[in-house]
Amino acid sequence: MKRIKLFTLLVVICLFWVPAVMAANTIPVGVPIPMTGWAAGSGADYFKGIKMAIDEINESGGLLGKQLEIIRFDSKGFEPEVVMQAADYLCGQKNVASVHAGWAGWGQDVRSYGKYDAPFFADDGSQAAVDVFREDPAKYYNIYQTTDVGVEQAKSMFRALMGLPYKYPNNKVVIINTDDSWGLEVGDTLEKSFKEKGWKISKRETVPYGTNEWGVILSQIRRIKPALIHMEIPSGQENITFIQQFLKKPTNAIISLGWGITPREVVDALGDSADGIVGEMPSGLPGPKAPNAAGQAWVDKFVSLYKHQVPAGAWIAYTAVKAWANAVVKVGDAYDFKAVNKYIQENGYVGELGLIKWDKDNVLRAQKGAPVVHYQVQNGELQPIFTDPPLTAYPGSSFKVPRWIN
């Protein structure tokens, strides 16, 4: 009987001890990415980059000798309560060493993850998020934006649209944007830029997510006959349905989808029917032909893994993981958050396109190592036509007048 009790005790100890040992040999990494809802498509794009980086680190022996463990959380539509739950679950309960997201909440994420010290990387691109950071930079010192704000991206979009080797038949533009801080920032900035250039804003429409019936707006566009239509909707389905319905009776307009051209689901759904549409990807690595050998090796590996070209957010999400891991190696402790954050802020990271550095607001402004890449869909794929800053024609490519323009 004593032997049986001793054996039982040993079994119980092992059941508790083995998971504890396994946990001690891993470093948890939080990944709050939308897996359901309107942003699930772009969430999958970001996750591919994050997973690619973590797999590389684990395959090379791990971080400080420990394997990285991905802990996911479905951030859905970035509702404030969901964002808060994600932060409390990942940082408060799971004690993750860092957090890597894509779109993450346009400000409520800064407040939620700023309660903790683990480095948090988001791709909000929103001045609203930066404004929250500026309320208390010492408190939110662990928050990093991996792309420039919507205002600056919109200025780059405008430069690219004005830089197209194309003579617009008139100076009328239609702007359509979502009713969130991102869409409004971009829409307002474009409206101001066009007006300053002497263009007429023939129609400005702010729409909610989930708008997939465009009949009324398209009827108005066909009466207006603008030279340019710009949509700023960071979701796939709305862009897909707009283009499908526009092409049933197209007008002589250049169509710009802004950031909305770069989620993979858009070009997958539209194929070569999207040929001619333009748009942009902030903090991008141009492909399929990259500007240097390191970039080309990365693009080739991504394509071999996922069987398609690089979509929105994948490369910069990958780069953020590598920047964090590099800082941990330099510091020697994944949980010395103050030292890890200090290293990232002071040193940045050398990626495939060169050095990237965050500014005083912990924002990765458009720069040589993380440029804004402007694309046109050609043969059903994204083809870079400009990089910015400064706005420069991309070598080996050129803008093509869309086939629907007479």
MOVEN-V670943 format. One record per residue. N is the residue number from 0. RES is the residue in one small letter. PHI is phi in whole degrees, 0 to 359 (NA if undefined). OMEGA is omega in whole degrees, -180 to 180 (999 if undefined). Layout:
n=N res=RES phi=PHI omega=OMEGA
n=N res=RES phi=PHI omega=OMEGA
//
This chain:
n=0 res=m phi=NA omega=180
n=1 res=k phi=296 omega=179
n=2 res=r phi=295 omega=179
n=3 res=i phi=296 omega=179
n=4 res=k phi=296 omega=180
n=5 res=l phi=296 omega=179
n=6 res=f phi=297 omega=179
n=7 res=t phi=299 omega=180
n=8 res=l phi=298 omega=180
n=9 res=l phi=295 omega=178
n=10 res=v phi=298 omega=180
n=11 res=v phi=299 omega=180
n=12 res=i phi=299 omega=-180
n=13 res=c phi=296 omega=-179
n=14 res=l phi=300 omega=180
n=15 res=f phi=274 omega=-173
n=16 res=w phi=283 omega=-176
n=17 res=v phi=298 omega=177
n=18 res=p phi=300 omega=180
n=19 res=a phi=295 omega=178
n=20 res=v phi=295 omega=179
n=21 res=m phi=299 omega=180
n=22 res=a phi=297 omega=-180
n=23 res=a phi=294 omega=-179
n=24 res=n phi=265 omega=176
n=25 res=t phi=233 omega=173
n=26 res=i phi=242 omega=-178
n=27 res=p phi=285 omega=179
n=28 res=v phi=237 omega=-179
n=29 res=g phi=277 omega=179
n=30 res=v phi=226 omega=176
n=31 res=p phi=276 omega=-175
n=32 res=i phi=234 omega=177
n=33 res=p phi=298 omega=177
n=34 res=m phi=252 omega=176
n=35 res=t phi=224 omega=177
n=36 res=g phi=92 omega=-171
n=37 res=w phi=296 omega=-176
n=38 res=a phi=260 omega=-176
n=39 res=a phi=299 omega=-180
n=40 res=g phi=297 omega=179
n=41 res=s phi=291 omega=175
n=42 res=g phi=300 omega=178
n=43 res=a phi=296 omega=179
n=44 res=d phi=296 omega=178
n=45 res=y phi=299 omega=-176
n=46 res=f phi=297 omega=179
n=47 res=k phi=299 omega=178
n=48 res=g phi=292 omega=179
n=49 res=i phi=298 omega=-179
n=50 res=k phi=295 omega=178
n=51 res=m phi=301 omega=179
n=52 res=a phi=294 omega=-178
n=53 res=i phi=294 omega=177
n=54 res=d phi=298 omega=179
n=55 res=e phi=299 omega=-180
n=56 res=i phi=296 omega=-179
n=57 res=n phi=295 omega=-179
n=58 res=e phi=291 omega=179
n=59 res=s phi=267 omega=177
n=60 res=g phi=111 omega=177
n=61 res=g phi=89 omega=-179
n=62 res=l phi=249 omega=-174
n=63 res=l phi=54 omega=178
n=64 res=g phi=81 omega=-180
n=65 res=k phi=242 omega=177
n=66 res=q phi=283 omega=175
n=67 res=l phi=274 omega=-179
n=68 res=e phi=242 omega=180
n=69 res=i phi=280 omega=173
n=70 res=i phi=241 omega=-175
n=71 res=r phi=267 omega=174
n=72 res=f phi=213 omega=-180
n=73 res=d phi=282 omega=-179
n=74 res=s phi=274 omega=171
n=75 res=k phi=50 omega=-178
n=76 res=g phi=257 omega=178
n=77 res=f phi=62 omega=173
n=78 res=e phi=301 omega=-175
n=79 res=p phi=308 omega=-179
n=80 res=e phi=291 omega=179
n=81 res=v phi=288 omega=178
n=82 res=v phi=299 omega=179
n=83 res=m phi=295 omega=178
n=84 res=q phi=298 omega=-180
n=85 res=a phi=298 omega=-179
n=86 res=a phi=297 omega=-179
n=87 res=d phi=293 omega=179
n=88 res=y phi=289 omega=-174
n=89 res=l phi=288 omega=-176
n=90 res=c phi=273 omega=-176
n=91 res=g phi=282 omega=-177
n=92 res=q phi=264 omega=-175
n=93 res=k phi=271 omega=176
n=94 res=n phi=53 omega=-179
n=95 res=v phi=291 omega=-178
n=96 res=a phi=272 omega=175
n=97 res=s phi=200 omega=-180
n=98 res=v phi=229 omega=-177
n=99 res=h phi=231 omega=-176
n=100 res=a phi=231 omega=168
n=101 res=g phi=256 omega=166
n=102 res=w phi=305 omega=-172
n=103 res=a phi=218 omega=175
n=104 res=g phi=145 omega=173
n=105 res=w phi=53 omega=174
n=106 res=g phi=125 omega=178
n=107 res=q phi=294 omega=176
n=108 res=d phi=291 omega=178
n=109 res=v phi=298 omega=179
n=110 res=r phi=294 omega=-175
n=111 res=s phi=290 omega=-178
n=112 res=y phi=276 omega=176
n=113 res=g phi=291 omega=175
n=114 res=k phi=288 omega=-178
n=115 res=y phi=246 omega=-178
n=116 res=d phi=241 omega=180
n=117 res=a phi=298 omega=178
n=118 res=p phi=304 omega=-178
n=119 res=f phi=236 omega=-178
n=120 res=f phi=249 omega=-179
n=121 res=a phi=229 omega=-179
n=122 res=d phi=245 omega=-174
n=123 res=d phi=303 omega=-177
n=124 res=g phi=61 omega=-173
n=125 res=s phi=238 omega=175
n=126 res=q phi=297 omega=178
n=127 res=a phi=301 omega=178
n=128 res=a phi=292 omega=179
n=129 res=v phi=295 omega=179
n=130 res=d phi=297 omega=176
n=131 res=v phi=296 omega=177
n=132 res=f phi=305 omega=-176
n=133 res=r phi=290 omega=176
n=134 res=e phi=298 omega=-178
n=135 res=d phi=199 omega=-178
n=136 res=p phi=303 omega=179
n=137 res=a phi=292 omega=180
n=138 res=k phi=285 omega=-174
n=139 res=y phi=259 omega=-175
n=140 res=y phi=297 omega=-177
n=141 res=n phi=267 omega=-176
n=142 res=i phi=261 omega=-179
n=143 res=y phi=235 omega=173
n=144 res=q phi=267 omega=-176
n=145 res=t phi=264 omega=176
n=146 res=t phi=208 omega=178
n=147 res=d phi=288 omega=-175
n=148 res=v phi=285 omega=-177
n=149 res=g phi=303 omega=-180
n=150 res=v phi=301 omega=-178
n=151 res=e phi=289 omega=176
n=152 res=q phi=296 omega=179
n=153 res=a phi=296 omega=177
n=154 res=k phi=296 omega=177
n=155 res=s phi=293 omega=176
n=156 res=m phi=302 omega=-178
n=157 res=f phi=297 omega=179
n=158 res=r phi=301 omega=-179
n=159 res=a phi=294 omega=-179
n=160 res=l phi=295 omega=177
n=161 res=m phi=284 omega=-178
n=162 res=g phi=268 omega=179
n=163 res=l phi=297 omega=177
n=164 res=p phi=283 omega=-172
n=165 res=y phi=208 omega=179
n=166 res=k phi=264 omega=179
n=167 res=y phi=293 omega=-177
n=168 res=p phi=288 omega=177
n=169 res=n phi=204 omega=-178
n=170 res=n phi=249 omega=179
n=171 res=k phi=253 omega=-179
n=172 res=v phi=227 omega=173
n=173 res=v phi=246 omega=179
n=174 res=i phi=240 omega=178
n=175 res=i phi=236 omega=-180
n=176 res=n phi=216 omega=178
n=177 res=t phi=282 omega=-175
n=178 res=d phi=263 omega=174
n=179 res=d phi=249 omega=-175
n=180 res=s phi=297 omega=179
n=181 res=w phi=296 omega=-178
n=182 res=g phi=300 omega=-179
n=183 res=l phi=290 omega=177
n=184 res=e phi=301 omega=-179
n=185 res=v phi=294 omega=-179
n=186 res=g phi=300 omega=-179
n=187 res=d phi=296 omega=-179
n=188 res=t phi=293 omega=178
n=189 res=l phi=296 omega=179
n=190 res=e phi=302 omega=180
n=191 res=k phi=297 omega=-178
n=192 res=s phi=295 omega=179
n=193 res=f phi=295 omega=180
n=194 res=k phi=298 omega=179
n=195 res=e phi=297 omega=-180
n=196 res=k phi=275 omega=179
n=197 res=g phi=93 omega=178
n=198 res=w phi=276 omega=177
n=199 res=k phi=259 omega=174
n=200 res=i phi=278 omega=-175
n=201 res=s phi=288 omega=177
n=202 res=k phi=200 omega=174
n=203 res=r phi=234 omega=-175
n=204 res=e phi=235 omega=174
n=205 res=t phi=253 omega=-173
n=206 res=v phi=237 omega=176
n=207 res=p phi=278 omega=171
n=208 res=y phi=301 omega=-179
n=209 res=g phi=95 omega=177
n=210 res=t phi=285 omega=-178
n=211 res=n phi=232 omega=176
n=212 res=e phi=248 omega=-170
n=213 res=w phi=249 omega=-173
n=214 res=g phi=305 omega=-177
n=215 res=v phi=295 omega=-179
n=216 res=i phi=296 omega=180
n=217 res=l phi=293 omega=176
n=218 res=s phi=299 omega=178
n=219 res=q phi=294 omega=179
n=220 res=i phi=298 omega=-179
n=221 res=r phi=293 omega=175
n=222 res=r phi=282 omega=-177
n=223 res=i phi=290 omega=-176
n=224 res=k phi=56 omega=179
n=225 res=p phi=288 omega=175
n=226 res=a phi=280 omega=-173
n=227 res=l phi=213 omega=173
n=228 res=i phi=239 omega=175
n=229 res=h phi=242 omega=174
n=230 res=m phi=247 omega=176
n=231 res=e phi=232 omega=-180
n=232 res=i phi=229 omega=-176
n=233 res=p phi=280 omega=-180
n=234 res=s phi=208 omega=-173
n=235 res=g phi=283 omega=-167
n=236 res=q phi=297 omega=-180
n=237 res=e phi=297 omega=179
n=238 res=n phi=293 omega=-180
n=239 res=i phi=299 omega=-177
n=240 res=t phi=292 omega=178
n=241 res=f phi=299 omega=-178
n=242 res=i phi=296 omega=180
n=243 res=q phi=301 omega=-179
n=244 res=q phi=283 omega=177
n=245 res=f phi=298 omega=-175
n=246 res=l phi=290 omega=176
n=247 res=k phi=292 omega=176
n=248 res=k phi=206 omega=-173
n=249 res=p phi=287 omega=174
n=250 res=t phi=245 omega=-179
n=251 res=n phi=280 omega=-177
n=252 res=a phi=229 omega=167
n=253 res=i phi=290 omega=178
n=254 res=i phi=250 omega=176
n=255 res=s phi=245 omega=177
n=256 res=l phi=258 omega=180
n=257 res=g phi=54 omega=179
n=258 res=w phi=298 omega=-174
n=259 res=g phi=294 omega=178
n=260 res=i phi=280 omega=-168
n=261 res=t phi=264 omega=169
n=262 res=p phi=299 omega=-173
n=263 res=r phi=301 omega=-177
n=264 res=e phi=299 omega=-177
n=265 res=v phi=290 omega=-180
n=266 res=v phi=289 omega=176
n=267 res=d phi=298 omega=-177
n=268 res=a phi=285 omega=-173
n=269 res=l phi=271 omega=-179
n=270 res=g phi=58 omega=-177
n=271 res=d phi=284 omega=172
n=272 res=s phi=293 omega=178
n=273 res=a phi=274 omega=-178
n=274 res=d phi=307 omega=179
n=275 res=g phi=109 omega=-180
n=276 res=i phi=288 omega=178
n=277 res=v phi=246 omega=179
n=278 res=g phi=183 omega=-175
n=279 res=e phi=216 omega=174
n=280 res=m phi=232 omega=177
n=281 res=p phi=286 omega=-180
n=282 res=s phi=47 omega=-175
n=283 res=g phi=249 omega=172
n=284 res=l phi=245 omega=-175
n=285 res=p phi=299 omega=175
n=286 res=g phi=208 omega=6
n=287 res=p phi=285 omega=174
n=288 res=k phi=257 omega=-177
n=289 res=a phi=279 omega=-176
n=290 res=p phi=280 omega=-180
n=291 res=n phi=209 omega=-175
n=292 res=a phi=294 omega=-179
n=293 res=a phi=295 omega=178
n=294 res=g phi=295 omega=-180
n=295 res=q phi=295 omega=178
n=296 res=a phi=297 omega=180
n=297 res=w phi=292 omega=180
n=298 res=v phi=300 omega=-179
n=299 res=d phi=299 omega=179
n=300 res=k phi=293 omega=179
n=301 res=f phi=301 omega=-179
n=302 res=v phi=297 omega=179
n=303 res=s phi=294 omega=180
n=304 res=l phi=282 omega=-169
n=305 res=y phi=247 omega=173
n=306 res=k phi=65 omega=173
n=307 res=h phi=202 omega=-179
n=308 res=q phi=290 omega=-173
n=309 res=v phi=291 omega=180
n=310 res=p phi=266 omega=-177
n=311 res=a phi=304 omega=170
n=312 res=g phi=82 omega=-172
n=313 res=a phi=296 omega=-176
n=314 res=w phi=291 omega=-177
n=315 res=i phi=288 omega=174
n=316 res=a phi=293 omega=174
n=317 res=y phi=301 omega=-177
n=318 res=t phi=296 omega=179
n=319 res=a phi=296 omega=177
n=320 res=v phi=299 omega=-179
n=321 res=k phi=294 omega=178
n=322 res=a phi=296 omega=178
n=323 res=w phi=295 omega=-178
n=324 res=a phi=297 omega=178
n=325 res=n phi=298 omega=179
n=326 res=a phi=295 omega=179
n=327 res=v phi=298 omega=179
n=328 res=v phi=299 omega=-179
n=329 res=k phi=294 omega=-179
n=330 res=v phi=280 omega=179
n=331 res=g phi=92 omega=-179
n=332 res=d phi=204 omega=-178
n=333 res=a phi=294 omega=-176
n=334 res=y phi=256 omega=171
n=335 res=d phi=274 omega=-170
n=336 res=f phi=299 omega=-179
n=337 res=k phi=297 omega=-179
n=338 res=a phi=289 omega=-180
n=339 res=v phi=296 omega=179
n=340 res=n phi=297 omega=180
n=341 res=k phi=298 omega=-180
n=342 res=y phi=296 omega=180
n=343 res=i phi=300 omega=-177
n=344 res=q phi=296 omega=-175
n=345 res=e phi=276 omega=-171
n=346 res=n phi=246 omega=-176
n=347 res=g phi=65 omega=-177
n=348 res=y phi=201 omega=177
n=349 res=v phi=263 omega=-179
n=350 res=g phi=260 omega=-176
n=351 res=e phi=296 omega=-179
n=352 res=l phi=258 omega=180
n=353 res=g phi=117 omega=-176
n=354 res=l phi=292 omega=169
n=355 res=i phi=241 omega=179
n=356 res=k phi=220 omega=176
n=357 res=w phi=274 omega=-179
n=358 res=d phi=272 omega=-176
n=359 res=k phi=295 omega=176
n=360 res=d phi=266 omega=-175
n=361 res=n phi=58 omega=177
n=362 res=v phi=251 omega=176
n=363 res=l phi=274 omega=-180
n=364 res=r phi=293 omega=177
n=365 res=a phi=302 omega=-176
n=366 res=q phi=204 omega=-176
n=367 res=k phi=302 omega=-178
n=368 res=g phi=281 omega=178
n=369 res=a phi=209 omega=-174
n=370 res=p phi=280 omega=165
n=371 res=v phi=279 omega=179
n=372 res=v phi=250 omega=179
n=373 res=h phi=259 omega=-173
n=374 res=y phi=241 omega=161
n=375 res=q phi=231 omega=175
n=376 res=v phi=285 omega=178
n=377 res=q phi=224 omega=-177
n=378 res=n phi=56 omega=176
n=379 res=g phi=77 omega=-180
n=380 res=e phi=225 omega=177
n=381 res=l phi=285 omega=177
n=382 res=q phi=241 omega=-180
n=383 res=p phi=294 omega=177
n=384 res=i phi=242 omega=175
n=385 res=f phi=217 omega=161
n=386 res=t phi=237 omega=-175
n=387 res=d phi=206 omega=6
n=388 res=p phi=264 omega=-20
n=389 res=p phi=288 omega=-180
n=390 res=l phi=298 omega=-174
n=391 res=t phi=225 omega=176
n=392 res=a phi=299 omega=-178
n=393 res=y phi=281 omega=-176
n=394 res=p phi=302 omega=174
n=395 res=g phi=82 omega=-180
n=396 res=s phi=222 omega=179
n=397 res=s phi=204 omega=177
n=398 res=f phi=291 omega=177
n=399 res=k phi=239 omega=180
n=400 res=v phi=296 omega=-179
n=401 res=p phi=304 omega=-174
n=402 res=r phi=293 omega=-179
n=403 res=w phi=280 omega=179
n=404 res=i phi=269 omega=-179
n=405 res=n phi=280 omega=999
//
